[in-house]
Amino acid sequence: MCDGVTSFVDVSGSWLWLVKKVP
């Protein structure tokens, strides 16, 4: 697993979660 890819996905997931929780 590439650490860079994992970090990118983690950040994207966090943003999506925040947007869904607080539109």
PDB file of N, CA, C and O in Angstrom:
ATOM      1  N   MET A   1       0.839  -1.216   0.000  1.00  0.00           N
ATOM      2  CA  MET A   1       0.000   0.000   0.000  1.00  0.00           C
ATOM      3  C   MET A   1       0.870   1.261   0.000  1.00  0.00           C
ATOM      4  O   MET A   1       1.871   1.337   0.711  1.00  0.00           O
ATOM      5  N   CYS A   2       0.474   2.234  -0.800  1.00  0.00           N
ATOM      6  CA  CYS A   2       1.246   3.482  -0.847  1.00  0.00           C
ATOM      7  C   CYS A   2       0.720   4.421   0.233  1.00  0.00           C
ATOM      8  O   CYS A   2      -0.475   4.709   0.298  1.00  0.00           O
ATOM      9  N   ASP A   3       1.627   4.889   1.073  1.00  0.00           N
ATOM     10  CA  ASP A   3       1.194   5.787   2.161  1.00  0.00           C
ATOM     11  C   ASP A   3       0.531   7.041   1.579  1.00  0.00           C
ATOM     12  O   ASP A   3      -0.456   7.535   2.124  1.00  0.00           O
ATOM     13  N   GLY A   4       1.069   7.542   0.491  1.00  0.00           N
ATOM     14  CA  GLY A   4       0.513   8.751  -0.120  1.00  0.00           C
ATOM     15  C   GLY A   4      -0.931   8.536  -0.552  1.00  0.00           C
ATOM     16  O   GLY A   4      -1.793   9.383  -0.315  1.00  0.00           O
ATOM     17  N   VAL A   5      -1.187   7.397  -1.186  1.00  0.00           N
ATOM     18  CA  VAL A   5      -2.545   7.106  -1.656  1.00  0.00           C
ATOM     19  C   VAL A   5      -3.486   6.969  -0.470  1.00  0.00           C
ATOM     20  O   VAL A   5      -4.601   7.490  -0.488  1.00  0.00           O
ATOM     21  N   THR A   6      -3.032   6.265   0.561  1.00  0.00           N
ATOM     22  CA  THR A   6      -3.864   6.067   1.755  1.00  0.00           C
ATOM     23  C   THR A   6      -4.220   7.414   2.370  1.00  0.00           C
ATOM     24  O   THR A   6      -5.367   7.639   2.757  1.00  0.00           O
ATOM     25  N   SER A   7      -3.246   8.305   2.460  1.00  0.00           N
ATOM     26  CA  SER A   7      -3.486   9.624   3.065  1.00  0.00           C
ATOM     27  C   SER A   7      -4.499  10.395   2.218  1.00  0.00           C
ATOM     28  O   SER A   7      -5.408  11.029   2.754  1.00  0.00           O
ATOM     29  N   PHE A   8      -4.337  10.338   0.899  1.00  0.00           N
ATOM     30  CA  PHE A   8      -5.244  11.054   0.004  1.00  0.00           C
ATOM     31  C   PHE A   8      -6.679  10.569   0.197  1.00  0.00           C
ATOM     32  O   PHE A   8      -7.604  11.374   0.303  1.00  0.00           O
ATOM     33  N   VAL A   9      -6.859   9.247   0.243  1.00  0.00           N
ATOM     34  CA  VAL A   9      -8.198   8.671   0.418  1.00  0.00           C
ATOM     35  C   VAL A   9      -8.752   9.059   1.780  1.00  0.00           C
ATOM     36  O   VAL A   9      -9.930   9.392   1.906  1.00  0.00           O
ATOM     37  N   ASP A  10      -7.896   9.015   2.803  1.00  0.00           N
ATOM     38  CA  ASP A  10      -8.344   9.357   4.164  1.00  0.00           C
ATOM     39  C   ASP A  10      -8.820  10.809   4.206  1.00  0.00           C
ATOM     40  O   ASP A  10      -9.863  11.101   4.792  1.00  0.00           O
ATOM     41  N   VAL A  11      -8.072  11.711   3.598  1.00  0.00           N
ATOM     42  CA  VAL A  11      -8.450  13.131   3.597  1.00  0.00           C
ATOM     43  C   VAL A  11      -9.753  13.325   2.820  1.00  0.00           C
ATOM     44  O   VAL A  11     -10.643  14.051   3.265  1.00  0.00           O
ATOM     45  N   SER A  12      -9.862  12.678   1.663  1.00  0.00           N
ATOM     46  CA  SER A  12     -11.078  12.808   0.854  1.00  0.00           C
ATOM     47  C   SER A  12     -12.277  12.286   1.629  1.00  0.00           C
ATOM     48  O   SER A  12     -13.340  12.907   1.628  1.00  0.00           O
ATOM     49  N   GLY A  13     -12.108  11.141   2.293  1.00  0.00           N
ATOM     50  CA  GLY A  13     -13.205  10.561   3.069  1.00  0.00           C
ATOM     51  C   GLY A  13     -13.629  11.503   4.183  1.00  0.00           C
ATOM     52  O   GLY A  13     -14.821  11.668   4.444  1.00  0.00           O
ATOM     53  N   SER A  14     -12.649  12.124   4.844  1.00  0.00           N
ATOM     54  CA  SER A  14     -12.969  13.041   5.950  1.00  0.00           C
ATOM     55  C   SER A  14     -13.775  14.224   5.422  1.00  0.00           C
ATOM     56  O   SER A  14     -14.765  14.626   6.034  1.00  0.00           O
ATOM     57  N   TRP A  15     -13.352  14.783   4.284  1.00  0.00           N
ATOM     58  CA  TRP A  15     -14.069  15.925   3.718  1.00  0.00           C
ATOM     59  C   TRP A  15     -15.493  15.544   3.354  1.00  0.00           C
ATOM     60  O   TRP A  15     -16.437  16.283   3.635  1.00  0.00           O
ATOM     61  N   LEU A  16     -15.642  14.357   2.712  1.00  0.00           N
ATOM     62  CA  LEU A  16     -16.979  13.914   2.312  1.00  0.00           C
ATOM     63  C   LEU A  16     -17.858  13.736   3.540  1.00  0.00           C
ATOM     64  O   LEU A  16     -19.036  14.096   3.530  1.00  0.00           O
ATOM     65  N   TRP A  17     -17.267  13.168   4.618  1.00  0.00           N
ATOM     66  CA  TRP A  17     -18.039  12.934   5.849  1.00  0.00           C
ATOM     67  C   TRP A  17     -18.477  14.269   6.441  1.00  0.00           C
ATOM     68  O   TRP A  17     -19.617  14.409   6.885  1.00  0.00           O
ATOM     69  N   LEU A  18     -17.578  15.249   6.450  1.00  0.00           N
ATOM     70  CA  LEU A  18     -17.908  16.563   7.016  1.00  0.00           C
ATOM     71  C   LEU A  18     -19.006  17.234   6.187  1.00  0.00           C
ATOM     72  O   LEU A  18     -19.936  17.820   6.740  1.00  0.00           O
ATOM     73  N   VAL A  19     -18.894  17.147   4.876  1.00  0.00           N
ATOM     74  CA  VAL A  19     -19.887  17.780   3.993  1.00  0.00           C
ATOM     75  C   VAL A  19     -21.256  17.139   4.200  1.00  0.00           C
ATOM     76  O   VAL A  19     -22.275  17.828   4.225  1.00  0.00           O
ATOM     77  N   LYS A  20     -21.271  15.795   4.350  1.00  0.00           N
ATOM     78  CA  LYS A  20     -22.550  15.115   4.540  1.00  0.00           C
ATOM     79  C   LYS A  20     -23.136  15.424   5.909  1.00  0.00           C
ATOM     80  O   LYS A  20     -24.351  15.567   6.051  1.00  0.00           O
ATOM     81  N   LYS A  21     -22.283  15.526   6.907  1.00  0.00           N
ATOM     82  CA  LYS A  21     -22.760  15.793   8.263  1.00  0.00           C
ATOM     83  C   LYS A  21     -23.219  17.257   8.391  1.00  0.00           C
ATOM     84  O   LYS A  21     -24.273  17.525   8.967  1.00  0.00           O
ATOM     85  N   VAL A  22     -22.440  18.187   7.862  1.00  0.00           N
ATOM     86  CA  VAL A  22     -22.800  19.609   7.958  1.00  0.00           C
ATOM     87  C   VAL A  22     -22.775  20.225   6.565  1.00  0.00           C
ATOM     88  O   VAL A  22     -21.758  20.791   6.164  1.00  0.00           O
ATOM     89  N   PRO A  23     -23.876  20.127   5.817  1.00  0.00           N
ATOM     90  CA  PRO A  23     -23.949  20.647   4.439  1.00  0.00           C
ATOM     91  C   PRO A  23     -23.740  22.156   4.372  1.00  0.00           C
ATOM     92  O   PRO A  23     -23.773  22.736   3.287  1.00  0.00           O
TER      93      PRO A  23
END
